[in-house]
Amino acid sequence: MILALVSATLMGVGVIGSPPVQEPTPRAIAAQAQQIQGDRNADRPQEKPAVETPQESQSETSPPVSSEPKLATFGSGCFWCTEAVFELVKGVDDVVSGYAGGQIPFPSYDAVCTGRTGHAEVVQVTYDPSVISYPELLEIFWRTHDPTTLNRQGPDIGTQYRSIILYHDDEQRQIAEGLKAKLNENKVFKRPVVTQVVPYQVFYPAEPYHQDYFRKNPNAGYCQMMIIPKLKKFSQTFREKMR
């Protein structure tokens, strides 16, 4: 019902929260963490010194929504997963994996992995607002990861894997903060949403081998164990929003 909350925020009506996201058990996380993180490292190439609610119909006097491309920047754990999801969305023209929210300029993947640069793994989404809206992108963002776990997504642990929204203007800030408050107010998830909502400052594209990682490496261990199940769930929940 996150999408219902999107509509409620925009149209001023109340809704009941959707069923909570199933939490991973500590035992399952402990059993898989070392194996999956190892798979991710092993999959890394060696380098030399990446039910929809109807929209309110516009009146005849309302101006049409501009088709000029806009940017949205999100982090929801490993950017390989996040990128793979948003590449399937209608109205999304481009998805770039990278780093944002830190203090060190031009960070490398190895530096970000230490958790000391302050960066999160994020994706920068270029989208057509006449096809998909920012609230709809947030719906997909919140429904395709667990926004209640601080600095982790499943076996991926560290500040670089935090749930984060970097807003590009005040409109995005208001929408993101408003929807986050509604999610917590309506107890949509078992635990409070801990997603950071912070101003966008600078985005650093990740190394080339990270870009389009799933499309290039569908048989890699991390893709098989983590990304494919996520995409199957996405396709069941957001079929009408897929290309």
Salt bridges, closest charged atoms under 4 A:
GLU23 OE2 - LYS190 NZ 4.00
GLU23 OE1 - ARG191 NH1 3.44
GLU52 OE2 - LYS241 NZ 2.54
GLU87 OE1 - ARG215 NE 3.37
ASP110 OD1 - ARG44 NH1 2.80
GLU121 OE1 - ARG40 NH2 3.09
GLU136 OE2 - LYS241 NZ 2.93
GLU139 OE2 - ARG143 NH1 3.44
ASP146 OD2 - ARG191 NH2 3.77
ASP170 OD1 - ARG173 NE 2.69
GLU177 OE1 - ARG173 NH1 2.77
GLU207 OE1 - HIS210 NE2 3.81
ASP212 OD1 - ARG215 NH2 2.84
